[in-house]
Amino acid sequence: MKTRIAELRKHHKLSQEELALAVGVTRQTITSIECGKYTASLVLAYKIAKYFGLTIEEVFDFSEVEEM
Amino acid sequence: MEKFKEKILKRTILMALIATLLTISYLVLFYKQNALPQIPDFIKGFQTGAFIGVDVILIRLIIKNIRSMKNENSLKKLYIEENDERKLMIMQKTGAIGMDICIVALAFTSVIAGFFNEYIFFSFMAATILTTFVKGFFKIYYRFKF
């Protein structure tokens, strides 16, 4: 799944480690989500979106899911 | 985080108990080995190696846990490390796929062993049945749980 996490991180001048610590996951999980290798759970997606002050749909791209 | 701290404390005590029991049982068996049936040297070497390996791992984990309990940041990192959803998913997938492969390999080996030795055949067959039973039990348990 495509996300805007990397873009938002850069905008907020935030490292993967800092974001990971803030949302309660490891840095590797953030890396995998950014690369599209791992799809975040609903709870994690909510935490990430909330951290950036956005909605889940604004951070995560659901177009692939809608096509299915 | 206090609950997690308590969990880590309990785990550390349990690890210390296991390490102590392991050391005592090894030392007792080592000093009483003349009264036991004689076994080849390579088995003794393996036993010593396995004992030292497990004890070193346990002591390392005990030290890590004690250090984490003294520092809030380390405790949070340990909590994250243990509850990371991607890590949990990897563990679940590894366990499920690994067990399936083990069952198939054990069943295959028991069939092959049956051509050579009856005891080996029954040992592998028992291992296959036990592994299948354990998998089946947890499958039913989690079906009811979720």
Backbone of each chain as ProteinMPNN parsed JSONL, in Angstrom:
{"seq_chain_A": "MKTRIAELRKHHKLSQEELALAVGVTRQTITSIECGKYTASLVLAYKIAKYFGLTIEEVFDFSEVEEM", "coords_chain_A": {"N_chain_A": [[0.838, -1.197, 0.0], [0.527, 2.204, -0.866], [1.89, 5.08, 0.76], [1.941, 8.332, 2.411], [3.831, 8.732, 4.258], [6.695, 8.982, 4.295], [7.045, 11.384, 2.932], [5.617, 13.129, 4.613], [7.133, 12.88, 6.904], [9.552, 14.003, 6.124], [8.728, 16.583, 5.691], [8.061, 17.344, 8.277], [10.519, 17.216, 9.375], [11.492, 14.792, 10.557], [12.858, 11.827, 11.866], [12.871, 8.293, 10.967], [13.158, 6.734, 13.205], [12.333, 8.445, 15.268], [9.628, 8.842, 14.637], [8.77, 6.202, 14.823], [9.153, 5.662, 17.547], [7.329, 7.437, 18.616], [4.867, 6.423, 17.781], [4.894, 3.894, 18.745], [6.158, 1.608, 17.539], [8.706, -0.419, 15.872], [11.661, 0.905, 14.186], [12.097, -0.483, 11.854], [9.553, -1.314, 11.124], [8.32, 1.061, 10.342], [9.947, 1.623, 8.142], [9.282, -0.563, 6.477], [6.564, -0.025, 6.019], [6.72, 2.392, 4.676], [8.042, 1.551, 2.378], [6.117, 0.018, 1.264], [5.972, -2.635, 1.747], [4.791, -3.69, 3.949], [1.564, -3.625, 5.379], [0.053, -1.359, 7.47], [-1.663, -1.907, 10.609], [-5.087, -1.174, 11.529], [-5.128, 0.263, 13.918], [-2.469, 1.182, 14.128], [-2.316, 2.704, 11.782], [-4.156, 4.668, 12.414], [-2.846, 5.86, 14.618], [-0.548, 6.906, 13.372], [-1.658, 8.681, 11.506], [-2.963, 10.407, 13.254], [-0.8, 11.443, 14.621], [0.347, 13.103, 12.72], [-1.66, 14.857, 12.468], [-3.693, 14.368, 10.66], [-6.215, 12.679, 8.581], [-6.795, 9.11, 8.248], [-7.157, 8.423, 5.565], [-5.862, 10.504, 4.324], [-3.226, 9.989, 4.711], [-2.735, 7.333, 4.005], [-2.911, 5.507, 0.942], [-5.71, 4.348, -0.507], [-6.457, 3.481, -2.992], [-5.676, 1.136, -4.344], [-6.964, -0.847, -2.886], [-9.618, -0.226, -3.309], [-9.876, -0.888, -5.975], [-9.93, -3.632, -5.969]], "CA_chain_A": [[0.0, 0.0, 0.0], [1.307, 3.449, -0.922], [1.583, 6.026, 1.843], [2.635, 9.635, 2.342], [4.579, 8.847, 5.513], [8.048, 9.497, 4.041], [6.872, 12.803, 2.565], [5.217, 13.854, 5.827], [8.283, 12.868, 7.816], [10.522, 14.987, 5.64], [8.11, 17.893, 5.923], [8.134, 17.618, 9.721], [11.933, 16.99, 9.744], [11.384, 13.717, 11.54], [13.509, 10.579, 11.434], [12.027, 7.088, 11.098], [13.287, 6.31, 14.608], [11.494, 9.333, 16.098], [8.225, 8.523, 14.366], [8.526, 4.859, 15.353], [9.053, 5.769, 19.009], [6.103, 8.179, 18.929], [3.666, 5.612, 17.538], [5.039, 2.616, 19.44], [6.613, 0.461, 16.734], [10.147, -0.337, 15.613], [12.029, 1.676, 12.993], [11.949, -1.386, 10.709], [8.136, -1.329, 10.72], [8.093, 2.307, 9.581], [10.627, 1.431, 6.847], [8.478, -1.49, 5.661], [5.317, 0.644, 5.603], [7.098, 3.393, 3.658], [8.396, 0.837, 1.136], [4.921, -0.67, 0.766], [6.112, -4.092, 1.96], [3.923, -4.08, 5.064], [0.388, -2.769, 5.545], [-0.168, -1.088, 8.894], [-2.973, -2.269, 11.153], [-5.972, -0.008, 11.66], [-4.695, 1.027, 15.102], [-1.223, 1.883, 13.802], [-2.653, 3.717, 10.78], [-4.812, 5.745, 13.17], [-1.824, 6.542, 15.413], [0.331, 7.668, 12.465], [-2.45, 9.799, 10.976], [-3.214, 11.329, 14.369], [0.469, 12.093, 14.935], [0.548, 14.181, 11.746], [-2.86, 15.707, 12.495], [-4.453, 14.126, 9.423], [-7.072, 11.478, 8.653], [-6.114, 7.919, 7.702], [-7.206, 8.499, 4.098], [-4.908, 11.509, 3.846], [-1.873, 9.44, 4.848], [-2.655, 6.049, 3.289], [-3.579, 5.5, -0.353], [-6.575, 3.161, -0.563], [-6.929, 3.25, -4.364], [-5.462, -0.281, -4.7], [-7.993, -1.636, -2.196], [-10.901, 0.051, -3.962], [-9.883, -1.579, -7.276], [-10.112, -5.088, -5.76]], "C_chain_A": [[0.884, 1.262, 0.0], [0.898, 4.368, 0.23], [2.34, 7.342, 1.628], [3.547, 9.831, 3.557], [5.976, 9.468, 5.298], [8.0, 11.003, 3.757], [6.536, 13.65, 3.809], [6.359, 13.938, 6.836], [9.282, 13.933, 7.434], [10.021, 16.398, 5.908], [8.222, 18.315, 7.386], [9.553, 17.458, 10.282], [12.043, 15.935, 10.852], [12.101, 12.467, 11.015], [12.54, 9.405, 11.608], [12.0, 6.631, 12.555], [12.366, 7.14, 15.508], [10.011, 9.034, 15.906], [7.846, 7.163, 14.977], [8.306, 4.907, 16.862], [7.742, 6.448, 19.418], [4.84, 7.323, 18.763], [3.764, 4.192, 18.107], [5.333, 1.407, 18.574], [8.124, 0.585, 16.519], [10.403, 0.464, 14.325], [11.821, 0.828, 11.729], [10.506, -1.431, 10.21], [7.815, -0.09, 9.89], [8.723, 2.177, 8.194], [9.771, 0.55, 5.929], [7.189, -0.846, 5.168], [5.632, 1.653, 4.492], [7.42, 2.733, 2.318], [7.194, 0.116, 0.524], [4.985, -2.169, 0.947], [5.171, -4.587, 3.053], [2.766, -3.09, 5.177], [0.102, -2.603, 7.034], [-1.555, -1.538, 9.332], [-3.805, -0.99, 11.28], [-5.523, 0.893, 12.818], [-3.431, 1.827, 14.788], [-1.478, 2.993, 12.784], [-3.286, 4.928, 11.468], [-3.778, 6.565, 13.955], [-0.934, 7.433, 14.543], [-0.409, 8.909, 11.947], [-2.663, 10.858, 12.059], [-1.946, 12.116, 14.709], [0.72, 13.277, 13.996], [-0.654, 15.131, 11.686], [-3.711, 15.569, 11.235], [-5.393, 12.93, 9.606], [-6.305, 10.311, 8.02], [-6.051, 7.994, 6.173], [-6.21, 9.511, 3.535], [-3.462, 10.999, 3.904], [-1.704, 8.173, 4.0], [-3.483, 6.088, 2.006], [-4.391, 4.201, -0.493], [-7.042, 2.828, -1.982], [-6.782, 1.789, -4.796], [-6.553, -1.168, -4.09], [-9.332, -1.46, -2.885], [-11.019, -0.667, -5.294], [-10.211, -3.062, -7.138], [-11.579, -5.514, -5.787]], "O_chain_A": [[1.847, 1.367, 0.759], [-0.268, 4.427, 0.619], [3.238, 7.444, 0.793], [3.979, 10.946, 3.848], [6.379, 10.367, 6.035], [8.805, 11.779, 4.273], [7.093, 14.727, 4.019], [6.523, 14.943, 7.529], [9.795, 14.668, 8.279], [10.781, 17.285, 6.298], [8.446, 19.486, 7.694], [9.77, 17.55, 11.49], [12.608, 16.172, 11.92], [11.955, 12.106, 9.848], [11.53, 9.512, 12.303], [10.968, 6.201, 13.071], [11.703, 6.603, 16.396], [9.241, 8.979, 16.864], [6.774, 6.995, 15.558], [7.39, 4.274, 17.387], [7.128, 6.09, 20.423], [3.871, 7.478, 19.507], [2.838, 3.393, 17.968], [4.83, 0.313, 18.829], [8.741, 1.567, 16.93], [9.509, 0.669, 13.504], [11.425, 1.339, 10.681], [10.265, -1.57, 9.011], [7.131, -0.172, 8.87], [8.122, 2.566, 7.193], [9.563, 0.872, 4.759], [6.764, -1.086, 4.038], [4.906, 1.752, 3.502], [7.114, 3.279, 1.258], [7.26, -0.343, -0.616], [4.171, -2.904, 0.388], [4.801, -5.76, 3.08], [2.958, -1.878, 5.083], [-0.067, -3.583, 7.76], [-2.498, -1.552, 8.541], [-3.291, 0.121, 11.154], [-5.538, 2.119, 12.709], [-3.331, 3.004, 15.136], [-0.929, 4.089, 12.902], [-2.978, 6.072, 11.134], [-3.822, 7.796, 13.962], [-0.606, 8.559, 14.917], [0.123, 10.019, 11.947], [-2.556, 12.056, 11.799], [-2.008, 13.3, 15.042], [1.235, 14.315, 14.412], [-0.645, 16.1, 10.927], [-4.361, 16.519, 10.8], [-5.374, 12.259, 10.638], [-5.296, 10.51, 7.344], [-5.029, 7.672, 5.566], [-5.767, 9.38, 2.394], [-2.585, 11.525, 3.219], [-0.67, 7.971, 3.363], [-4.593, 6.621, 1.977], [-3.831, 3.109, -0.584], [-7.924, 1.987, -2.161], [-7.63, 1.256, -5.513], [-7.004, -2.127, -4.718], [-10.095, -2.415, -3.032], [-12.121, -1.021, -5.713], [-10.71, -3.68, -8.078], [-11.882, -6.696, -5.628]]}, "seq_chain_B": "MEKFKEKILKRTILMALIATLLTISYLVLFYKQNALPQIPDFIKGFQTGAFIGVDVILIRLIIKNIRSMKNENSLKKLYIEENDERKLMIMQKTGAIGMDICIVALAFTSVIAGFFNEYIFFSFMAATILTTFVKGFFKIYYRFKF", "coords_chain_B": {"N_chain_B": [[2.8, 1.418, 31.581], [3.785, 0.483, 33.94], [2.617, -2.009, 34.418], [3.877, -3.515, 32.496], [6.449, -3.358, 33.428], [6.212, -4.873, 35.738], [5.656, -7.322, 34.577], [8.066, -7.81, 33.267], [9.749, -7.993, 35.468], [8.746, -10.306, 36.738], [9.31, -12.133, 34.736], [12.086, -11.965, 34.674], [12.756, -12.982, 37.179], [11.838, -15.596, 36.869], [13.546, -16.437, 34.815], [15.999, -16.307, 36.14], [15.567, -18.275, 38.027], [15.319, -20.545, 36.382], [17.887, -20.572, 35.235], [19.427, -21.036, 37.53], [18.431, -23.548, 38.402], [19.115, -25.062, 36.201], [21.911, -24.923, 36.273], [22.429, -26.162, 38.745], [21.331, -28.763, 38.298], [22.931, -29.579, 36.175], [25.5, -29.576, 37.334], [25.126, -31.488, 39.377], [24.579, -33.789, 37.851], [26.973, -33.891, 36.461], [28.951, -34.353, 38.427], [28.049, -36.756, 39.374], [28.388, -38.521, 37.378], [29.749, -40.931, 37.168], [28.135, -42.795, 38.301], [26.183, -43.022, 36.481], [24.983, -44.385, 33.261], [27.628, -44.972, 30.9], [28.443, -42.619, 28.426], [29.171, -41.599, 25.003], [32.001, -39.367, 24.387], [31.491, -37.183, 22.693], [28.82, -36.657, 23.065], [28.785, -35.81, 25.697], [30.256, -33.485, 25.383], [28.521, -32.045, 23.767], [26.38, -31.739, 25.539], [27.562, -30.128, 27.544], [28.171, -27.869, 26.029], [25.592, -27.07, 25.209], [24.427, -26.512, 27.686], [26.069, -24.396, 28.649], [25.589, -22.541, 26.603], [22.759, -22.026, 26.807], [22.669, -21.021, 29.425], [24.296, -18.731, 29.2], [22.781, -17.192, 27.401], [20.462, -16.824, 28.949], [21.53, -15.364, 31.153], [22.398, -13.085, 29.837], [19.938, -12.048, 28.941], [18.727, -11.587, 31.418], [20.369, -9.561, 32.477], [19.87, -7.579, 30.564], [17.122, -7.141, 30.982], [17.14, -6.204, 33.663], [18.59, -3.834, 33.37], [16.844, -2.456, 31.672], [14.636, -2.108, 33.333], [15.52, -0.183, 35.037], [15.681, 2.093, 33.594], [13.576, 4.364, 32.044], [13.342, 5.009, 29.284], [14.67, 2.862, 28.037], [13.01, 0.829, 28.858], [10.663, 1.48, 27.525], [11.563, 1.124, 24.922], [12.059, -1.607, 24.967], [9.48, -2.525, 25.386], [8.25, -1.701, 23.017], [9.76, -3.218, 21.224], [8.914, -5.775, 21.896], [6.189, -5.698, 21.4], [5.795, -4.905, 18.835], [3.891, -4.724, 15.923], [4.566, -5.706, 13.356], [6.686, -7.42, 13.87], [5.367, -9.299, 15.441], [3.621, -10.34, 13.563], [5.443, -11.514, 11.794], [6.486, -13.465, 13.478], [4.193, -15.047, 13.928], [3.651, -15.976, 11.331], [6.039, -17.324, 10.776], [5.96, -19.329, 12.726], [3.608, -20.771, 12.035], [4.064, -21.601, 9.315], [6.529, -22.859, 9.644], [5.877, -24.979, 11.345], [4.175, -26.505, 9.725], [5.984, -27.311, 7.75], [7.701, -28.844, 9.328], [5.981, -30.943, 10.097], [5.434, -32.212, 7.631], [8.072, -32.908, 6.902], [8.786, -34.614, 9.026], [6.882, -36.668, 8.717], [7.58, -37.634, 6.189], [10.214, -38.466, 6.716], [9.693, -40.482, 8.582], [8.451, -42.382, 6.998], [10.524, -43.054, 5.239], [12.412, -43.977, 7.109], [11.133, -46.234, 8.001], [11.826, -48.241, 6.231], [14.289, -49.053, 7.086], [14.677, -49.221, 9.948], [12.746, -50.295, 12.677], [12.355, -49.069, 15.218], [13.231, -46.446, 14.854], [11.407, -45.675, 12.96], [8.979, -45.749, 14.467], [9.6, -43.781, 16.366], [9.834, -41.427, 14.826], [7.273, -41.405, 13.79], [5.743, -41.042, 16.08], [6.629, -38.499, 16.793], [5.648, -37.058, 14.602], [2.872, -37.392, 14.917], [2.493, -36.187, 17.434], [3.314, -33.505, 16.899], [1.426, -32.794, 14.961], [-0.874, -33.044, 16.47], [-0.476, -31.028, 18.428], [-0.496, -28.753, 16.785], [-3.11, -28.93, 15.762], [-4.574, -28.706, 18.131], [-4.006, -26.049, 18.948], [-5.068, -24.701, 16.787], [-7.811, -25.188, 16.985], [-8.207, -24.026, 19.506], [-7.612, -21.278, 19.028], [-9.562, -20.732, 17.156], [-11.846, -20.709, 18.634], [-11.219, -18.699, 20.347], [-10.933, -16.309, 18.816]], "CA_chain_B": [[4.18, 0.895, 31.564], [4.032, -0.196, 35.232], [2.233, -3.417, 34.241], [4.941, -4.13, 31.706], [7.59, -3.451, 34.338], [5.927, -6.03, 36.607], [5.784, -8.502, 33.717], [9.504, -8.011, 33.051], [10.306, -8.43, 36.753], [8.36, -11.719, 36.909], [10.047, -12.907, 33.733], [13.492, -11.99, 35.081], [12.845, -13.926, 38.308], [11.678, -16.935, 36.284], [14.784, -16.743, 34.08], [17.036, -16.552, 37.148], [15.255, -19.593, 38.604], [15.659, -21.57, 35.378], [19.359, -20.602, 35.131], [19.946, -21.673, 38.748], [18.065, -24.975, 38.357], [19.903, -25.669, 35.13], [23.287, -25.039, 36.766], [22.458, -27.19, 39.798], [21.11, -30.092, 37.711], [24.108, -29.949, 35.376], [26.609, -29.888, 38.249], [24.817, -32.761, 40.046], [24.768, -34.855, 36.857], [28.388, -33.933, 36.098], [29.725, -34.991, 39.503], [27.534, -38.112, 39.626], [28.374, -39.22, 36.087], [30.281, -42.302, 37.297], [27.02, -43.674, 38.677], [25.255, -43.079, 35.333], [25.534, -45.158, 32.143], [28.675, -44.254, 30.166], [28.016, -42.126, 27.111], [30.337, -41.123, 24.24], [32.522, -38.038, 24.727], [30.9, -36.09, 21.897], [27.516, -36.318, 23.672], [29.122, -34.998, 26.883], [30.653, -32.178, 24.858], [27.304, -31.366, 23.313], [25.613, -31.359, 26.74], [28.24, -28.989, 28.169], [27.986, -26.726, 25.134], [24.186, -26.647, 25.272], [24.217, -25.931, 29.008], [26.73, -23.081, 28.691], [24.869, -21.667, 25.669], [21.463, -21.612, 27.385], [22.941, -20.181, 30.6], [24.813, -17.426, 28.736], [21.618, -16.474, 26.839], [19.6, -16.426, 30.072], [22.202, -14.297, 31.923], [22.369, -11.884, 28.979], [18.564, -11.523, 28.984], [18.485, -11.08, 32.779], [21.068, -8.261, 32.565], [19.133, -6.647, 29.69], [15.868, -6.803, 31.666], [17.427, -5.373, 34.852], [18.965, -2.498, 32.868], [15.634, -1.82, 31.134], [13.737, -1.73, 34.429], [16.067, 0.99, 35.723], [15.637, 3.246, 32.699], [12.249, 4.492, 31.415], [13.483, 4.963, 27.82], [15.016, 1.478, 27.661], [11.809, 0.035, 29.11], [9.744, 1.758, 26.417], [12.128, 0.471, 23.731], [11.832, -3.044, 25.14], [8.032, -2.72, 25.195], [8.018, -1.578, 21.573], [10.415, -4.378, 20.609], [8.108, -6.978, 22.158], [4.805, -5.572, 20.941], [5.76, -4.382, 17.468], [2.937, -5.549, 15.175], [5.214, -6.393, 12.233], [7.452, -8.516, 14.464], [4.4, -10.314, 15.861], [3.126, -10.989, 12.346], [6.532, -12.374, 11.301], [6.535, -14.612, 14.392], [3.029, -15.91, 13.663], [3.819, -16.639, 10.027], [7.16, -18.254, 10.905], [5.487, -20.468, 13.517], [2.627, -21.565, 11.284], [4.699, -22.24, 8.15], [7.578, -23.735, 10.168], [5.261, -26.195, 11.882], [3.706, -27.306, 8.58], [7.163, -27.922, 7.119], [8.164, -29.877, 10.263], [5.068, -32.103, 10.027], [5.677, -32.894, 6.353], [9.42, -33.502, 6.949], [8.756, -35.747, 9.972], [6.107, -37.759, 8.114], [8.405, -38.162, 5.103], [11.338, -39.181, 7.319], [9.211, -41.719, 9.215], [8.205, -43.35, 5.914], [11.84, -43.528, 4.774], [13.042, -44.729, 8.208], [10.422, -47.504, 8.088], [12.512, -49.245, 5.407], [15.566, -49.429, 7.693], [14.63, -49.579, 11.366], [11.398, -50.213, 13.261], [12.336, -48.114, 16.343], [13.343, -45.083, 14.307], [10.109, -45.419, 12.317], [7.985, -45.405, 15.491], [9.991, -42.501, 16.993], [9.435, -40.341, 13.924], [5.812, -41.426, 13.677], [5.247, -40.425, 17.322], [6.923, -37.062, 16.693], [4.703, -36.512, 13.607], [1.525, -37.354, 15.52], [2.516, -35.177, 18.503], [3.367, -32.178, 16.286], [0.122, -32.568, 14.33], [-1.83, -32.871, 17.564], [-0.238, -29.7, 19.019], [-0.984, -27.766, 15.813], [-4.57, -29.047, 15.741], [-5.09, -28.185, 19.399], [-3.945, -24.579, 18.93], [-5.971, -24.229, 15.733], [-9.153, -25.203, 17.587], [-8.197, -23.051, 20.606], [-7.691, -19.915, 18.497], [-10.846, -20.574, 16.457], [-12.831, -20.349, 19.662], [-10.798, -17.439, 20.99], [-11.213, -15.159, 17.937]], "C_chain_B": [[4.525, 0.154, 32.859], [3.718, -1.688, 35.146], [3.327, -4.183, 33.509], [6.186, -4.342, 32.562], [7.436, -4.681, 35.248], [6.127, -7.339, 35.834], [7.261, -8.851, 33.514], [10.167, -8.533, 34.325], [10.012, -9.918, 36.988], [9.171, -12.604, 35.966], [11.517, -13.062, 34.143], [13.691, -12.99, 36.228], [12.767, -15.363, 37.793], [12.954, -17.37, 35.554], [15.908, -17.079, 35.052], [16.836, -17.927, 37.784], [15.666, -20.713, 37.655], [17.182, -21.722, 35.275], [19.963, -21.319, 36.334], [19.673, -23.184, 38.731], [18.903, -25.737, 37.328], [21.333, -25.918, 35.597], [23.385, -26.16, 37.802], [22.319, -28.588, 39.183], [22.321, -30.532, 36.887], [25.259, -30.375, 36.281], [26.388, -31.224, 38.952], [25.084, -33.922, 39.077], [26.242, -35.024, 36.496], [29.204, -34.676, 37.16], [29.262, -36.417, 39.808], [27.617, -38.972, 38.358], [28.931, -40.642, 36.164], [29.176, -43.305, 37.636], [26.03, -43.85, 37.527], [25.843, -43.934, 34.212], [26.554, -44.336, 31.357], [28.184, -43.86, 28.767], [29.241, -41.622, 26.348], [30.719, -39.678, 24.577], [31.844, -36.901, 23.958], [29.524, -35.691, 22.443], [27.744, -35.454, 24.91], [29.489, -33.577, 26.463], [29.45, -31.367, 24.42], [26.485, -30.875, 24.51], [26.228, -30.13, 27.412], [28.03, -27.725, 27.336], [26.575, -26.174, 25.218], [23.896, -25.957, 26.603], [24.818, -24.526, 29.081], [25.984, -22.089, 27.796], [23.576, -21.135, 26.261], [21.685, -20.678, 28.567], [23.43, -18.786, 30.19], [23.664, -16.575, 28.189], [20.726, -15.953, 27.972], [20.22, -15.262, 30.859], [22.177, -12.983, 31.139], [20.988, -11.214, 29.035], [18.228, -10.937, 30.36], [19.121, -9.699, 32.936], [20.317, -7.199, 31.761], [17.844, -6.187, 30.383], [16.099, -5.9, 32.872], [17.77, -3.95, 34.424], [17.733, -1.738, 32.382], [14.713, -1.337, 32.25], [14.206, -0.468, 35.147], [15.936, 2.267, 34.885], [14.315, 3.263, 31.917], [12.306, 4.364, 29.886], [13.78, 3.549, 27.324], [13.802, 0.578, 27.819], [10.81, 0.217, 27.967], [10.227, 1.065, 25.132], [11.897, -1.038, 23.779], [10.368, -3.395, 24.902], [7.695, -2.697, 23.707], [8.555, -2.807, 20.845], [9.546, -5.638, 20.753], [6.707, -6.919, 21.569], [4.678, -5.028, 19.525], [4.908, -5.307, 16.586], [3.559, -6.309, 14.003], [6.006, -7.606, 12.744], [6.523, -9.66, 14.873], [3.875, -11.083, 14.658], [4.176, -11.956, 11.788], [6.606, -13.645, 12.156], [5.404, -15.598, 14.118], [3.208, -16.698, 12.375], [4.928, -17.681, 10.103], [6.708, -19.513, 11.634], [4.578, -21.369, 12.718], [3.287, -22.315, 10.129], [5.757, -23.247, 8.617], [7.006, -25.052, 10.666], [4.769, -27.116, 10.754], [4.873, -28.047, 7.925], [7.683, -29.069, 8.003], [7.303, -31.135, 10.16], [5.333, -32.913, 8.746], [7.03, -33.613, 6.389], [9.448, -34.715, 7.874], [8.018, -36.948, 9.373], [6.92, -38.44, 7.012], [9.547, -39.012, 5.668], [10.88, -40.496, 7.957], [8.953, -42.798, 8.159], [9.538, -43.946, 5.445], [12.486, -44.428, 5.841], [12.413, -46.11, 8.356], [11.078, -48.612, 7.273], [13.76, -49.8, 6.09], [15.462, -49.93, 9.144], [13.255, -49.301, 11.969], [11.304, -49.134, 14.34], [12.387, -46.668, 15.85], [12.015, -44.698, 13.649], [9.071, -44.984, 13.36], [8.304, -44.072, 16.184], [9.54, -41.326, 16.128], [7.916, -40.247, 13.792], [5.191, -40.744, 14.904], [5.461, -38.906, 17.28], [5.952, -36.38, 15.722], [3.319, -36.354, 14.222], [1.454, -36.275, 16.589], [2.478, -33.751, 17.923], [2.024, -31.829, 15.65], [-0.94, -32.289, 15.393], [-1.705, -31.473, 18.181], [-0.786, -28.612, 18.085], [-2.52, -27.747, 15.799], [-5.201, -28.45, 16.982], [-5.118, -26.651, 19.381], [-4.868, -23.975, 17.87], [-7.394, -24.141, 16.298], [-9.262, -24.133, 18.678], [-8.374, -21.613, 20.077], [-8.97, -19.655, 17.698], [-11.936, -20.155, 17.44], [-12.518, -18.991, 20.275], [-11.15, -16.216, 20.129], [-12.462, -15.404, 17.09]], "O_chain_B": [[5.425, -0.686, 32.887], [4.429, -2.522, 35.706], [3.657, -5.321, 33.843], [6.88, -5.353, 32.446], [8.39, -5.419, 35.492], [6.678, -8.314, 36.346], [7.656, -10.015, 33.577], [11.036, -9.403, 34.271], [10.892, -10.686, 37.379], [9.651, -13.672, 36.344], [12.113, -14.128, 33.987], [14.664, -13.744, 36.247], [13.527, -16.232, 38.221], [13.384, -18.518, 35.662], [16.676, -18.014, 34.825], [17.798, -18.649, 38.046], [16.278, -21.699, 38.065], [17.705, -22.836, 35.233], [20.893, -22.113, 36.188], [20.561, -23.99, 39.007], [19.33, -26.87, 37.546], [21.899, -26.984, 35.353], [24.29, -26.993, 37.753], [23.093, -29.489, 39.505], [22.693, -31.706, 36.896], [25.91, -31.392, 36.04], [27.324, -32.008, 39.113], [25.729, -34.907, 39.436], [26.711, -36.137, 36.256], [30.038, -35.521, 36.836], [29.992, -37.194, 40.424], [26.987, -40.026, 38.278], [28.617, -41.472, 35.311], [29.263, -44.488, 37.31], [25.151, -44.709, 37.579], [27.047, -44.189, 34.193], [26.366, -43.135, 31.167], [27.597, -44.662, 28.041], [30.242, -41.255, 26.963], [29.881, -38.878, 24.993], [31.646, -35.807, 24.486], [29.105, -34.542, 22.307], [27.01, -34.496, 25.155], [29.09, -32.601, 27.098], [29.367, -30.164, 24.666], [25.966, -29.759, 24.509], [25.514, -29.206, 27.803], [27.749, -26.653, 27.872], [26.377, -24.961, 25.289], [23.204, -24.94, 26.643], [24.159, -23.583, 29.519], [25.77, -20.939, 28.179], [23.322, -19.931, 26.223], [20.991, -19.672, 28.711], [23.017, -17.783, 30.772], [23.581, -15.381, 28.476], [20.294, -14.8, 27.959], [19.534, -14.297, 31.192], [21.962, -11.911, 31.705], [20.877, -9.995, 29.158], [17.535, -9.925, 30.46], [18.495, -8.778, 33.461], [20.148, -6.067, 32.214], [17.514, -5.002, 30.374], [15.354, -4.945, 33.088], [17.309, -2.981, 35.027], [17.586, -0.543, 32.637], [14.083, -0.286, 32.13], [13.415, 0.231, 35.78], [16.064, 3.376, 35.403], [13.981, 2.304, 31.221], [11.46, 3.716, 29.269], [13.219, 3.096, 26.326], [13.584, -0.328, 27.015], [10.194, -0.741, 27.5], [9.439, 0.507, 24.369], [11.582, -1.664, 22.767], [10.052, -4.421, 24.3], [6.962, -3.549, 23.204], [7.896, -3.364, 19.967], [9.465, -6.457, 19.837], [6.105, -7.951, 21.274], [3.576, -4.726, 19.069], [5.161, -6.509, 16.507], [3.137, -7.421, 13.688], [5.995, -8.674, 12.13], [6.843, -10.833, 14.681], [3.701, -12.301, 14.707], [3.852, -13.066, 11.365], [6.766, -14.75, 11.637], [5.612, -16.811, 14.079], [2.96, -17.902, 12.318], [4.791, -18.783, 9.571], [7.026, -20.628, 11.219], [4.747, -22.588, 12.716], [3.094, -23.522, 9.979], [5.872, -24.341, 8.065], [7.583, -26.114, 10.435], [4.923, -28.336, 10.819], [4.776, -29.228, 7.591], [8.058, -30.127, 7.499], [7.821, -32.252, 10.137], [5.439, -34.139, 8.783], [7.141, -34.764, 5.969], [10.062, -35.731, 7.547], [8.46, -38.09, 9.5], [6.946, -39.667, 6.916], [9.821, -40.111, 5.187], [11.585, -41.503, 7.887], [9.206, -43.98, 8.395], [9.672, -45.158, 5.276], [13.029, -45.488, 5.532], [13.077, -47.052, 8.788], [10.909, -49.792, 7.582], [14.242, -50.875, 5.733], [16.079, -50.93, 9.513], [12.684, -48.224, 11.796], [10.333, -48.38, 14.396], [11.686, -45.792, 16.358], [11.557, -43.56, 13.76], [8.372, -43.987, 13.173], [7.396, -43.324, 16.546], [8.95, -40.364, 16.619], [7.351, -39.158, 13.696], [4.239, -39.973, 14.783], [4.59, -38.133, 17.679], [5.488, -35.269, 15.978], [2.675, -35.317, 14.07], [0.477, -35.529, 16.656], [1.717, -32.902, 18.388], [1.543, -30.704, 15.782], [-1.789, -31.413, 15.231], [-2.713, -30.811, 18.428], [-1.449, -27.675, 18.529], [-3.14, -26.683, 15.822], [-6.229, -27.776, 16.909], [-6.118, -26.034, 19.749], [-5.383, -22.87, 18.043], [-8.087, -23.141, 16.108], [-10.265, -23.425, 18.77], [-9.174, -20.839, 20.604], [-9.413, -18.513, 17.575], [-12.82, -19.36, 17.12], [-13.411, -18.24, 20.665], [-11.612, -15.202, 20.653], [-12.847, -14.546, 16.295]]}, "name": "protein", "num_of_chains": 2, "seq": "MKTRIAELRKHHKLSQEELALAVGVTRQTITSIECGKYTASLVLAYKIAKYFGLTIEEVFDFSEVEEMMEKFKEKILKRTILMALIATLLTISYLVLFYKQNALPQIPDFIKGFQTGAFIGVDVILIRLIIKNIRSMKNENSLKKLYIEENDERKLMIMQKTGAIGMDICIVALAFTSVIAGFFNEYIFFSFMAATILTTFVKGFFKIYYRFKF"}
